[in-house]
Amino acid sequence: MEAFKFGGGGFGFQHSKRANQGITETKRIETASIIVAEDETGDFQGIQEAINSLNGAGGYIQIKEGIYSISKTIKVPSNVTIQGSGYNTLINFTLSTNFKNLFENEDQSGGNSNIVIKNFRLESSGGGAHQGGIYIENCNNCTIEEIKGGNGFHYMINIDDSNNTFVKNCHDFAGSVTGYGLYCSSENCVIIGNNFRYRGIVISGDNNIVSNNNINDSIQEAAITLNGNGCTVIGNQIYNSNYDGIWADSGDYNIIVGNNCKNASNYGISFGDYATYNLASSNIATITDDGSNNTKVNNINA
């Protein structure tokens, strides 16, 4: 069977119970590549079981196509990549307990780093209040990529004090429209190329980049809420926001440039009372400014 690469490193293979399928036994142990398959064609049927088998050494775990019903939070340690096989890898959170997350980093006191979670669909059918999809806290240098769905969760992704994290090419098409698609209270993160419908992005950390995201039909106070300082919000496409397109509530020294904010019920871009020294340039948006010392140049009303 032909081998294929995944997770930015070692080789994986369709069926890994035999070490000589697609790769040598030595190479497999060296890269700690593990396959999860609900149809028993991989090493494990359970995601947490596969993670635990790494014994803290880190490694790559691929989840094959299938429906995985999860009734407790999955804990991910440092240096672990978890990669699904696309839209048909569905991870369903069946827990009905309130205020729980489907995925969390293992040590939220600050002992984790370098976690990658990518390329699968998630949803919650448990019905617990304010449940989250992926929650990363005090865990730097992480990547969340190509996550799809979000239905049933209060938020799909929450990045809390987890600096230098990338969130890219995720798609939140939640049927349940409470909460938000992405909440970021971290610094030096890049939020790029994501698609959100009904729910938007909240940035409360500093020096973040929010670029080339598409947000449609947001029901939140704004499709992008900006409370951080020194952030760059560039090239985002925002349509039919129920209130504002971009709301710089209290942030300072932010750059808001080249965004297209059309058909907002209120304003395309709004500066709050405590927003100062921000720059809005070359946006297609109607702008209102209740703050002070903000600069607005070359914008087109829309």
Secondary structure, DSSP 8 states (H G I E B T S, - for coil): ---EE-TTSSEE-S--SSTTSSS-HHHHHHHT-EEE-TTS-SSBS-HHHHHHTTTTS-EEEEE-SEEEEE-S-EEE-TTEEEE--STTEEEEE----SS-EEEEES-TTTTEE--EEEEEEEEE-S--TT-EEEEEESEES-EEEEEEEEET-SEEEEEES--S-EEES-EEE-SS-SSEEEEEE-SS-EEES-EEES--EEE-SSS-EEES-EEES--SSEEEEE-SSS-EEES-EEES-SSEEEEESS-BS-EEES-EEES-SS-SEEE-TT-BS-EEES-BS-EEE-SBS-EEES-B--
